[in-house]
Amino acid sequence: MRQTELLISLANLKNNLQIIKSKTSSDIQAVIKANAYGLGYEEVVETIESDVESFAVITIDEAIGLRKHTKKPIVLLQGVHEVADYEQVEKYNLDFVIHADWQIENLSNFYLDESRIWLKLNTGMNRLGFNADDFEIYFDKLSSFKAKDLVIMSHLAASSEPTNKLNNSQIRLFNEITAGKTNKKSLANSGAIFNFPNAHFDIVRPGIAIYGGKYLENGLKPVSKLRSKVISLRKVKRGESIGYDGAWTADKDCIICYAPIGYADGIPYSSFNKKININEKEFFIIGKINMDLIAINLENDESIKEGDWVDFWGFDHDLTKLSNDFKTISYQLMTNLSGRVEKNYLK
Ligand SMILES: *Cc1c(COP(=O)(O)O)cnc(C)c1O
C-alpha cells in the first residue's frame, strides 16, 4: 500500500474545542464545510458533536451526508443554490441562509417548520447578503414564513487583523441594523472569537480554529500531520538534471530521494525549493512537482533510507507560518488535500 497519509489527532481536535469554549459563552456552530477542512467530516463530527450547537456546510450533498451522523441543526452557509433544493432542505430538516432575493421565490411551497432561516446581512465585506437599507423588508418577509426560527447573521472581512478598521465598522453596523430585534444573532468566525469578544453574539462559527490551522498562540493545537515514505534513492552526478524539463541541475554530486506524493494529492505546484523534514533533518524539494512524486535533495546525507518518513507538516508545525512559504494560506493547504491521501485517526 502506498504510504502517503494524513494523520489526524482527535485529542488535539477535542483540545481545540475546549479552548474555543473557554473563550466564549456563546453557542458554537462548527463549520465543517469542505470535508471538515480536509480532515474528514465523519470522525470530526463524532469527536466534537457533544460540544457544539450546530454544524455549517456549503453544499446540499455535504448536508445530506452529515445528516446521517447528527440530529443537530445543519446550516447551508450559502443557502440553496437553486430553488428546487428546498425539497432536500425540507426532507433533511436543514437550516439555510437567505442572502439573495431569488432564494425566497418558492419558499412558501415548502414546510420549513423544522428549519431555521439565517438572514444574511452585508455589513461591509460586500460578498453575500442584503444591505442595511433592505434589511427591514427582508426581515418582515422572512418572519412571515413559519420557520422554526429566524437568525440574523453577517460575516467579518478582516477578523484575523485586530487593527483593521473594517472590523469595528462592521460590528457597529451589525449592532445598529439589528438593534431592537430579539432574534438570535451570529457574526464571529475563528478570528473574531479570539480578536473581537464584543462580536460573539449568540452563535459563533469557528472553522479553522477547530482544526488547528491558525491562532495557535491561544493554545490551539495542530490537528494534522502529512507524511509520505521514501520509495527511491538515486545518486546524481554534478551537471545532471532531475525530472520534468530538466528543471533542476545538480551543482555537485549528490543523493536524491523520491516520495510518492504530488500535486494530485494536494502538494502545491509551487513547492520547488521548499523545506521538508526526514528523520528530523531539513531538506529541500527540488525540480518540478510531479502529479504523483516529489524529489528531495539529500545532498551527501547517506543516513536516509528507503522507508523513512518524509514529513510535510506535523503536530508541532504552525500551518499558518508554513503556508507563507508556499505563498498560500493554511486553509488552502488543508482543503487542497485530495481524497487519494489516506486519512488515519489517532485517539
Ligand atoms: C467558512 C466560514 C466560517 C468559518 O471561518 P473560519 O475563518 O475558518 O473560522 C464562518 N462563517 C462563514 C459564513 C464561512 O463561510
The ligand as a Gaussian input file, in Angstrom:
#p B3LYP/6-31G(d) Opt

LIG

0 1
 C      -16.018000      29.415000       6.355000
 C      -16.905000      30.281000       7.147000
 C      -16.714000      30.435000       8.535000
 C      -15.523000      29.840000       9.267000
 O      -14.396000      30.663000       9.069000
 P      -13.002000      30.379000       9.811000
 O      -12.155000      31.517000       9.453000
 O      -12.495000      29.085000       9.267000
 O      -13.313000      30.272000      11.258000
 C      -17.644000      31.174000       9.235000
 N      -18.693000      31.770000       8.608000
 C      -18.880000      31.667000       7.278000
 C      -20.029000      32.355000       6.648000
 C      -17.987000      30.945000       6.498000
 O      -18.173000      30.863000       5.182000

